[in-house]
Amino acid sequence: NWRVEFRSMELCLTDFENAAHTVFVLLVSRAIARFGLNLYMPMSLVDDNMARAHGRNAAATAKFWIRRNVYSATSCLHVAGGER
């Protein structure tokens, strides 16, 4: 068993945007369940990613741990990102 919480953005959304967000989350959760995707990462790597994300212009320059193979039960992680 697993549980994930999706939260809406901290903005005043319109009714259309709320409905679109709800449908998107529903489709993503069904795709994860249907294809049995393994999106687990060790907490130490999540903490490492969070520390790197706090830097200036981190989205464009920092390297982050991501899963390479979401279909495998084994941990297949690598560092990706940085200057493109």
mmCIF file of the C-alpha atoms, coordinates in Angstrom:
data_MODEL
# 
_entry.id   MODEL 
# 
loop_
_atom_site.group_PDB 
_atom_site.id 
_atom_site.type_symbol 
_atom_site.label_atom_id 
_atom_site.label_alt_id 
_atom_site.label_comp_id 
_atom_site.label_asym_id 
_atom_site.label_entity_id 
_atom_site.label_seq_id 
_atom_site.pdbx_PDB_ins_code 
_atom_site.Cartn_x 
_atom_site.Cartn_y 
_atom_site.Cartn_z 
_atom_site.occupancy 
_atom_site.B_iso_or_equiv 
_atom_site.pdbx_formal_charge 
_atom_site.auth_seq_id 
_atom_site.auth_comp_id 
_atom_site.auth_asym_id 
_atom_site.auth_atom_id 
_atom_site.pdbx_PDB_model_num 
ATOM 1  C CA . ASN A 1 1  ? 0.000   0.000  0.000   1.00 0.00 ? 1  ASN A CA 1 
ATOM 2  C CA . TRP A 1 2  ? 1.149   3.497  -0.751  1.00 0.00 ? 2  TRP A CA 1 
ATOM 3  C CA . ARG A 1 3  ? -0.368  6.908  -0.397  1.00 0.00 ? 3  ARG A CA 1 
ATOM 4  C CA . VAL A 1 4  ? 0.470   10.088 -2.253  1.00 0.00 ? 4  VAL A CA 1 
ATOM 5  C CA . GLU A 1 5  ? -1.033  13.476 -1.695  1.00 0.00 ? 5  GLU A CA 1 
ATOM 6  C CA . PHE A 1 6  ? -1.448  15.886 -4.596  1.00 0.00 ? 6  PHE A CA 1 
ATOM 7  C CA . ARG A 1 7  ? -2.095  19.442 -3.561  1.00 0.00 ? 7  ARG A CA 1 
ATOM 8  C CA . SER A 1 8  ? -3.447  22.200 -5.716  1.00 0.00 ? 8  SER A CA 1 
ATOM 9  C CA . MET A 1 9  ? -1.466  25.353 -6.229  1.00 0.00 ? 9  MET A CA 1 
ATOM 10 C CA . GLU A 1 10 ? -1.686  28.130 -3.663  1.00 0.00 ? 10 GLU A CA 1 
ATOM 11 C CA . LEU A 1 11 ? -3.678  30.352 -5.996  1.00 0.00 ? 11 LEU A CA 1 
ATOM 12 C CA . CYS A 1 12 ? -7.309  31.195 -6.411  1.00 0.00 ? 12 CYS A CA 1 
ATOM 13 C CA . LEU A 1 13 ? -8.127  28.821 -9.226  1.00 0.00 ? 13 LEU A CA 1 
ATOM 14 C CA . THR A 1 14 ? -11.132 29.107 -11.445 1.00 0.00 ? 14 THR A CA 1 
ATOM 15 C CA . ASP A 1 15 ? -13.663 26.293 -11.623 1.00 0.00 ? 15 ASP A CA 1 
ATOM 16 C CA . PHE A 1 16 ? -12.180 25.201 -14.956 1.00 0.00 ? 16 PHE A CA 1 
ATOM 17 C CA . GLU A 1 17 ? -8.635  25.093 -13.553 1.00 0.00 ? 17 GLU A CA 1 
ATOM 18 C CA . ASN A 1 18 ? -9.799  23.099 -10.513 1.00 0.00 ? 18 ASN A CA 1 
ATOM 19 C CA . ALA A 1 19 ? -11.519 20.579 -12.799 1.00 0.00 ? 19 ALA A CA 1 
ATOM 20 C CA . ALA A 1 20 ? -8.446  20.356 -15.064 1.00 0.00 ? 20 ALA A CA 1 
ATOM 21 C CA . HIS A 1 21 ? -6.162  19.756 -12.069 1.00 0.00 ? 21 HIS A CA 1 
ATOM 22 C CA . THR A 1 22 ? -8.492  17.060 -10.735 1.00 0.00 ? 22 THR A CA 1 
ATOM 23 C CA . VAL A 1 23 ? -8.611  15.244 -14.079 1.00 0.00 ? 23 VAL A CA 1 
ATOM 24 C CA . PHE A 1 24 ? -4.837  15.491 -14.503 1.00 0.00 ? 24 PHE A CA 1 
ATOM 25 C CA . VAL A 1 25 ? -4.171  14.015 -11.047 1.00 0.00 ? 25 VAL A CA 1 
ATOM 26 C CA . LEU A 1 26 ? -6.678  11.248 -11.716 1.00 0.00 ? 26 LEU A CA 1 
ATOM 27 C CA . LEU A 1 27 ? -5.016  10.339 -15.025 1.00 0.00 ? 27 LEU A CA 1 
ATOM 28 C CA . VAL A 1 28 ? -1.505  10.406 -13.533 1.00 0.00 ? 28 VAL A CA 1 
ATOM 29 C CA . SER A 1 29 ? -2.512  8.231  -10.579 1.00 0.00 ? 29 SER A CA 1 
ATOM 30 C CA . ARG A 1 30 ? -4.238  5.710  -12.856 1.00 0.00 ? 30 ARG A CA 1 
ATOM 31 C CA . ALA A 1 31 ? -1.207  5.561  -15.167 1.00 0.00 ? 31 ALA A CA 1 
ATOM 32 C CA . ILE A 1 32 ? 1.094   4.911  -12.188 1.00 0.00 ? 32 ILE A CA 1 
ATOM 33 C CA . ALA A 1 33 ? -1.178  2.135  -10.917 1.00 0.00 ? 33 ALA A CA 1 
ATOM 34 C CA . ARG A 1 34 ? -1.854  0.620  -14.351 1.00 0.00 ? 34 ARG A CA 1 
ATOM 35 C CA . PHE A 1 35 ? 1.768   0.403  -15.466 1.00 0.00 ? 35 PHE A CA 1 
ATOM 36 C CA . GLY A 1 36 ? 3.120   -0.429 -12.011 1.00 0.00 ? 36 GLY A CA 1 
ATOM 37 C CA . LEU A 1 37 ? 5.654   2.384  -12.100 1.00 0.00 ? 37 LEU A CA 1 
ATOM 38 C CA . ASN A 1 38 ? 8.308   2.377  -9.388  1.00 0.00 ? 38 ASN A CA 1 
ATOM 39 C CA . LEU A 1 39 ? 8.915   6.000  -8.453  1.00 0.00 ? 39 LEU A CA 1 
ATOM 40 C CA . TYR A 1 40 ? 10.621  5.347  -5.118  1.00 0.00 ? 40 TYR A CA 1 
ATOM 41 C CA . MET A 1 41 ? 13.849  7.151  -4.229  1.00 0.00 ? 41 MET A CA 1 
ATOM 42 C CA . PRO A 1 42 ? 15.886  6.860  -1.047  1.00 0.00 ? 42 PRO A CA 1 
ATOM 43 C CA . MET A 1 43 ? 15.225  9.764  1.326   1.00 0.00 ? 43 MET A CA 1 
ATOM 44 C CA . SER A 1 44 ? 18.924  10.621 1.372   1.00 0.00 ? 44 SER A CA 1 
ATOM 45 C CA . LEU A 1 45 ? 18.753  11.360 -2.367  1.00 0.00 ? 45 LEU A CA 1 
ATOM 46 C CA . VAL A 1 46 ? 15.539  13.341 -1.949  1.00 0.00 ? 46 VAL A CA 1 
ATOM 47 C CA . ASP A 1 47 ? 17.282  15.408 0.737   1.00 0.00 ? 47 ASP A CA 1 
ATOM 48 C CA . ASP A 1 48 ? 20.259  15.879 -1.592  1.00 0.00 ? 48 ASP A CA 1 
ATOM 49 C CA . ASN A 1 49 ? 17.924  17.079 -4.367  1.00 0.00 ? 49 ASN A CA 1 
ATOM 50 C CA . MET A 1 50 ? 16.202  19.510 -1.997  1.00 0.00 ? 50 MET A CA 1 
ATOM 51 C CA . ALA A 1 51 ? 19.546  20.949 -0.905  1.00 0.00 ? 51 ALA A CA 1 
ATOM 52 C CA . ARG A 1 52 ? 20.618  21.419 -4.524  1.00 0.00 ? 52 ARG A CA 1 
ATOM 53 C CA . ALA A 1 53 ? 17.261  22.979 -5.473  1.00 0.00 ? 53 ALA A CA 1 
ATOM 54 C CA . HIS A 1 54 ? 17.734  25.845 -3.019  1.00 0.00 ? 54 HIS A CA 1 
ATOM 55 C CA . GLY A 1 55 ? 20.625  27.281 -5.015  1.00 0.00 ? 55 GLY A CA 1 
ATOM 56 C CA . ARG A 1 56 ? 20.258  30.169 -7.397  1.00 0.00 ? 56 ARG A CA 1 
ATOM 57 C CA . ASN A 1 57 ? 19.236  29.113 -10.939 1.00 0.00 ? 57 ASN A CA 1 
ATOM 58 C CA . ALA A 1 58 ? 19.258  25.475 -9.797  1.00 0.00 ? 58 ALA A CA 1 
ATOM 59 C CA . ALA A 1 59 ? 16.789  24.328 -12.457 1.00 0.00 ? 59 ALA A CA 1 
ATOM 60 C CA . ALA A 1 60 ? 19.235  25.257 -15.196 1.00 0.00 ? 60 ALA A CA 1 
ATOM 61 C CA . THR A 1 61 ? 22.610  24.628 -13.576 1.00 0.00 ? 61 THR A CA 1 
ATOM 62 C CA . ALA A 1 62 ? 22.314  22.025 -10.793 1.00 0.00 ? 62 ALA A CA 1 
ATOM 63 C CA . LYS A 1 63 ? 22.331  18.259 -11.239 1.00 0.00 ? 63 LYS A CA 1 
ATOM 64 C CA . PHE A 1 64 ? 19.601  16.195 -9.576  1.00 0.00 ? 64 PHE A CA 1 
ATOM 65 C CA . TRP A 1 65 ? 19.078  12.524 -8.800  1.00 0.00 ? 65 TRP A CA 1 
ATOM 66 C CA . ILE A 1 66 ? 16.298  10.985 -10.920 1.00 0.00 ? 66 ILE A CA 1 
ATOM 67 C CA . ARG A 1 67 ? 15.109  7.469  -11.668 1.00 0.00 ? 67 ARG A CA 1 
ATOM 68 C CA . ARG A 1 68 ? 16.312  6.157  -14.979 1.00 0.00 ? 68 ARG A CA 1 
ATOM 69 C CA . ASN A 1 69 ? 14.129  3.034  -15.141 1.00 0.00 ? 69 ASN A CA 1 
ATOM 70 C CA . VAL A 1 70 ? 10.648  3.396  -13.609 1.00 0.00 ? 70 VAL A CA 1 
ATOM 71 C CA . TYR A 1 71 ? 9.619   -0.135 -14.655 1.00 0.00 ? 71 TYR A CA 1 
ATOM 72 C CA . SER A 1 72 ? 12.310  -1.920 -12.640 1.00 0.00 ? 72 SER A CA 1 
ATOM 73 C CA . ALA A 1 73 ? 12.094  -2.801 -8.955  1.00 0.00 ? 73 ALA A CA 1 
ATOM 74 C CA . THR A 1 74 ? 15.819  -2.235 -8.537  1.00 0.00 ? 74 THR A CA 1 
ATOM 75 C CA . SER A 1 75 ? 17.142  1.189  -7.793  1.00 0.00 ? 75 SER A CA 1 
ATOM 76 C CA . CYS A 1 76 ? 18.581  2.595  -11.001 1.00 0.00 ? 76 CYS A CA 1 
ATOM 77 C CA . LEU A 1 77 ? 19.356  6.218  -10.177 1.00 0.00 ? 77 LEU A CA 1 
ATOM 78 C CA . HIS A 1 78 ? 21.702  8.666  -11.805 1.00 0.00 ? 78 HIS A CA 1 
ATOM 79 C CA . VAL A 1 79 ? 22.501  12.343 -11.698 1.00 0.00 ? 79 VAL A CA 1 
ATOM 80 C CA . ALA A 1 80 ? 20.910  14.342 -14.473 1.00 0.00 ? 80 ALA A CA 1 
ATOM 81 C CA . GLY A 1 81 ? 20.621  17.984 -15.335 1.00 0.00 ? 81 GLY A CA 1 
ATOM 82 C CA . GLY A 1 82 ? 23.061  20.812 -15.364 1.00 0.00 ? 82 GLY A CA 1 
ATOM 83 C CA . GLU A 1 83 ? 23.865  22.995 -18.316 1.00 0.00 ? 83 GLU A CA 1 
ATOM 84 C CA . ARG A 1 84 ? 22.260  21.777 -21.482 1.00 0.00 ? 84 ARG A CA 1 
# 
